[in-house]
Amino acid sequence: DAIVCIDACFTQKRRSGLPDDPVNPTATVFLSPEDIHAMECEVDGLRKSKSAMQRRSGQASKRNHGDDDVFEEGMRISTSVLKGCNESFTAADERRQKASTQFFSDTGVMALLCRHDRVIHLANMTSAGEKQHYALALIKSLFGHLPSNFHIGLLYDIGCQLEQSCRKWGFLKSFLPRISFAISVFHAFGHQWACQLIYHPRKREGFGLYGEGCERFWSSIKGLIPSLRVSGYHQRLFVIDFQVHHLDMKSLIGLGQWILRHWNHCQEKKAAASKGLRRCGVDIPTLQAEWDAQVAAQTKPTPRHSSKAVENIVLQVMETQKSLENYEAKLVVLEQDLLHGVPDMINLNIQITECHKKIMNFKQALQRQKTTLGMNGPADLARMQNSSYLQITIKKRIRDRLRQRKFELERLERSYRHTVSEQRLQYHTEASVKWREPGIVKLASSYNKLCLQMVGLIHKGKAPHGSIAPLLIPRDSLFKLDVDDDIWQDVGLGDDADGLLPLWLADEKVRSGIRSLLELRRCEEEERRLLHEKKALVLWFSEEWGCMQRAREDAGEQDLS
């Protein structure tokens, strides 16, 4: 029935130690501190009670099945995928400090917006991390104003983690059947591919072409950051409220143009998707069946007793060794720069310190991984390091490094205010991005060469039976990390197939047709929603116009329409 999005901004913070200011009696979009505190207590209570129940009744089950990769109740992605998203996406780690409570009384703002970028509610944040109770309080407040049969689509940077927590701990139990979770397009690159298959709004039914709105709102209020950093508590809330009211009026005036602009965009994408469907030459029922098969195959849990368990451990060792070598090489370059002298010595020292920490962490990880290899581990490691076929797993390293680069670019995009400390962070981030790019390009070149070698191995009959060559990574789209880029598709890199390969994996026309089919269906959803919004806008305007005319008649004025 409606689509909303949630996001947090840690640049909208307020310094501690400032004098109290008078309470502002005007209406506000901020949740009350009492509502937020009540949700925090509810979350803590549910987690403690559920944990106690699990300790009393689930110890035997946990010992028997704790290491299994399974679907938790109500979830469509396995625990290993959720763990991977949690590790790669920093916002999912509530313990990560985003703003110090030592220096700031208010550490940020979390917003709940509709798909027209209009603010529904805001939550003032006072904790150091992105705690889940803020998002839960916003959602609960929203449902307090909705009919009992109203469904919403919810976009959140870590929507997969939020749904898991709700189902695991019982948060929002009465509202959960009426929520469809998704991840925002802006941060989809930080999630595992299996997670994107289920939660990406371009692949999930009902979300149309909407993907992100909070970033535009944060950009529109960035000019308030310097003055509100040193304002009083109530003054800060009043100024943000006033700005939100101004943005709402501005949005209302331009709503007709907004609908027209999105309609034209939708028609362009629909025409391109229809053309792609015709070009592929595969009927829609076949494409739908292959898409369902792809989702089922790529989201299934990993077997606990896999025949490739040893190989997976060895591959982890190889990846860790490569990362260690990269950081050791980077440290040599940085120390040479230190000897020769550079203008920004502060930034250089920060990079050297971080390099030393990374090297120490990778050495410790490497030691732990080698310990788990067992007696035959060194021989397996030597065999796989000399195997042209298995070295193709560097694709995973490319994806990991591309993710790191995008997170760093995001930090640059969000650097709204340039204090001395923030300028140092920006210089350091820019240097990290520039340092990372040549390594990624080199990895991609190595990957493409290995792909060509695999083609030769397949033609010579030296590859495993039923193998197909992986897709090359184009240089011009390497840094995009778009949802349909080939960088996500592990074609030819999975387990050996027995018999015929599925069409969604081996047939390029089917794969292209699936992308066009999903795009077409999102366009059709967007069309229906825009037509409904157009009708609502016309009805609202007609009612307003009629009220104005009656008011003029009651005042004795002549109707000039």
Sequence and secondary structure as in RCSB ss.txt:
>XXXX:A:sequence
DAIVCIDACFTQKRRSGLPDDPVNPTATVFLSPEDIHAMECEVDGLRKSKSAMQRRSGQASKRNHGDDDVFEEGM
RISTSVLKGCNESFTAADERRQKASTQFFSDTGVMALLCRHDRVIHLANMTSAGEKQHYALALIKSLFGHLPSNF
HIGLLYDIGCQLEQSCRKWGFLKSFLPRISFAISVFHAFGHQWACQLIYHPRKREGFGLYGEGCERFWSSIKGLI
PSLRVSGYHQRLFVIDFQVHHLDMKSLIGLGQWILRHWNHCQEKKAAASKGLRRCGVDIPTLQAEWDAQVAAQTK
PTPRHSSKAVENIVLQVMETQKSLENYEAKLVVLEQDLLHGVPDMINLNIQITECHKKIMNFKQALQRQKTTLGM
NGPADLARMQNSSYLQITIKKRIRDRLRQRKFELERLERSYRHTVSEQRLQYHTEASVKWREPGIVKLASSYNKL
CLQMVGLIHKGKAPHGSIAPLLIPRDSLFKLDVDDDIWQDVGLGDDADGLLPLWLADEKVRSGIRSLLELRRCEE
EERRLLHEKKALVLWFSEEWGCMQRAREDAGEQDLS
>XXXX:A:secstr
 EEEEEEEESSS EESS        S  SB  HHHHHHHHHHHHHHHHHHHHHHHHH HHHHHHHTT   B TT 
SSBHHHHHHHHHH GGG TTS SS TTTEEE EEEEEEETTS EEEEEEE SSS  HHHHHHHHHHHHTTS TT 
 EEEEETTHHHHHHHHHHH TTTTTGGGEEEEE GGGGGGS HHHHHHH TTTSTT TT    HHHHHHHTGGGH
HHHTTS HHHHHHHHHHHHHHHHHHHHHTHHHHHHHHHHHHHHHHHHHHHHHHHHT  HHHHHHHHHHHHHHHHS
   TT TTHHHHHHHHHHHHHHHHHHHHHHHHHHHHHHHH  S HHHHHHHHHHHHHHHHHHHHHHHHHHHTT T
THHHHHHHHHT TTGGGGHHHHHHHHHHHHHHHHHHHHT  S  HHHHHHHHHHHHHHHHHHHHHHHHHHHHHHH
HHHHHHHHHHT S TT        GGGTTT  TTSGGG  TTTSS   SS  HHHH HHHHHHHHHHHHHHHHHH
HHHHHHHHHHHHHHHHHHHHHHHHHHHHHTT     
